[in-house]
Amino acid sequence: MKIWLAFLLSAMLALNPLYVNTQTEIQTVMQQENEQEESTSPEQEGEIDIGAPSALLMEASTGKVVYEKNADEKLPPASVTKVMTLLLIFDALESGKIHLEDEVTTSEYAASMGGSQVFLEVGETQTVDTMIKCIAVASANDACVA
């Protein structure tokens, strides 16, 4: 269990620069937007364009959406989502809700995931232990959803 936790923390640290770069990019875009608002009239304002396929920026205390891009578009889970999924799995293991030997059956929805996957078939069963490896090593969207 400690090895998995160490792996999880290492993965989170490895992904942190991606998060920081995205945060920096959003802050830069917001700063550019503020400068543009100050130097242009409302009729001249344009849409902000960032490199990510989708984004959502929300003010934490009010819940007001400040910026969104393709917010409703269905996309495969991102790596941070997979790390969070692993965290939930490890919490369930620690609390005894599930065990490494428990069987997980792949749903039709899970098997239909795109992006990174291990090509699980509908109705296929794997142990929680195997699913953890699929998520951690292959970054498998289908294993996350199963």
N, C-alpha and C positions, 0 to 999 in steps of 0.2 A: 504494500500500500504506500509506503514511504517513497519507493522508487517511482511509482506513478505520480505521486504528488510532486516529486522533484521534476519529473518530466513535464508535468503540467505547468509548473512555475517557469521552467526553462522555455517552454513554448510561448508563454505569456510575455516573457522578457524579450524573446526573439521577435514577437509581433509588435512590441511596443513602438519601435521606430516607425512602423507603418502607421500606427495610430497617431503618433506625434506629427508625422509628415502631413497626414490628412488634417489634423487640427491646425497646423501651421498654414496649410493651404486655405482652409476655411477662414482663418483669421485674416490672412492676406486679402482674400476676396472681399470680406466684410469691410476691411480698411479701405480698399480700393473703391468699394461702393459708397462709403461715407465721403471720401474725397470727391467722387464723381457727383454725389448729391450736392455738395457744397459748390462745385464749379459749374454745374449745368442746371438748366431749368427742368421742371418736371416733364416737359414734352420731349426732352432729349435723352431721358434716362433709358438705358437698355437692359436687357436680361443678363444676369451674371452667368458665365459659363465656366464650369470647373471640369477637370479631367475625369472624374469618377462617373460611372454610368448612372448612379443615383446617389442622392444625398438628402439628409434631413437635419436641419439645425433648429433646435427647440430651446426656448428660454426655460431653464429648469424650474424657477420659482413660480412662473405663471402657466407654463405649458403652452404658451403661444408659439406657433410655428413661425420662425423668422425667415427661413429659407427652405425650399424643397425643390428637388429635381427628380422626376420620375418616381415620386414617392409611392405610387400605387402599382408600379410595374412589378410583376412577379419575377424574382431572381433567385438563383440557388443560394443556399446559406453561405455566408462568408466565413473566413477562418476564425474570426473572433467569436462568431456564433458557435462554431464547433468547439472551441475552448470552453465556452460557457456550458455547452452540452456535456462535455467531459466533467466539468465541475459538478453539475447536477447529478451525474451518474455516480461520481465518487461520494457525494453527500448521501445518496440513497444507499450505497454500499456500506458506508460508515454507520448509518442509522439502522441497518439491517432490513430495510425495505426490499432490497434485491440482493442477490448473491452472484458471484462470478460464474457459477455453474448454471444459473437460470437460463432458460431458453427464450429467445426473442424471435417472434415470427414476423417475417417481412410482409407488410401490407402492400396493396396495389399502389397506393399513393407513394410509399417509400421507394418502391421499385421504379417508379416513374421519374425520380429525381434526375436532373441533368447535372452538368459540371463534373467535378471529381467524384468518382464512384467506384465501388468494387463489384458492380453488376449483380446485386442480389436479385433473386427471382421471387415472384409473388408466392407466398406460402413457405418459402425457404426458412429454416430455423437455424440460428447460430447462438452460441452462448454469449452472455454479457461480456465475458473476457475477450472473445473473438471480435465482438463489435467495438470494444474499446480500442483494440489494435487497429481495426479498419479505420476508425476515426482518427486516431493519433498518427498512424503511419501513412495511410493512403488519403487522408483528408476526405473520407467518403461521405458524400451528402446522403446517399441512400441508407447508410448505417446510422447516421445521426437521426434521421426521421423514423427509422424502424424502431 
